[in-house]
Amino acid sequence: MLGLYNDEPDPGWWVLNALHNLRIVKNIKLPKQLPVRSELVSVSDNIVKRVERVPEDCEIAKFIRKGS
């Protein structure tokens, strides 16, 4: 994830979500599904304000899938 908070853009997630909607990408692993990595350290005071991403439906992808 590049954008950790609501006011930060996350183009990496946008592309990943679009590819997921087009069924090119499957089995997306989100941070909460991964094992804890002790070498990662959080230095943020506002960790509770982070955005939790989940795959979302995309109307354009539905239209493209319908046409194929």
N, C-alpha and C positions, 0 to 999 in steps of 0.2 A: 504494500500500500504506500502510495506517495502522499496522499492527503489523509492526515490523521484526524482532522477536525472538520466541522461543517463548513467553515469558511475557506478551506484549502481545496483547490481542484485536485482531482485524482484521475488523470488521463489513463494511467495504467489500468485502473479498475474499470473505467469506461470501455476500454478495448476488450479486456478480459470478459466483461459482462456481455458485450455485443457478440463475441465469439461463442460464448456459452449459449446465448439465445439462438444463434445460427446453427447450434449443435456441432460446432467444430471443436469446441473445448468441452470436456466432460470431467466430472469428479473434481471440482474446484475445492481445494483445501483452504479453509479460512484459519486465521491465527488461533482461534479458540479450539480448533480441531487438531492442532499440532502439539507435539510434546513440548514441555517447558525446556527452554535453553538457558542454562545458567550464565552463559557468556553474554547474553543480552541484558543490558542494564537500562532501566527507565530513569531519565533525569528530569522528567516533567512533573510539575506540581499539580497539573490539572488532568491527570490520567483518566478520571471519571468522565470527562467531557469528550473523550475520543469517540469517533464514529465507528459503529460496528457494521461492516458491510455484509450484505447478503445478496445473492443473485436476484435480479429483478427482471420481470417480463418486459419485453420491448415490442411495441406494436409494429414497428417496421420489420423486425425479425419475423414476427408472426406472418406478416404479409409476404415476405420473401419465401418463407417455408411453404406457405400455401400455394405459391406459384410453381414450386419445383415438383 
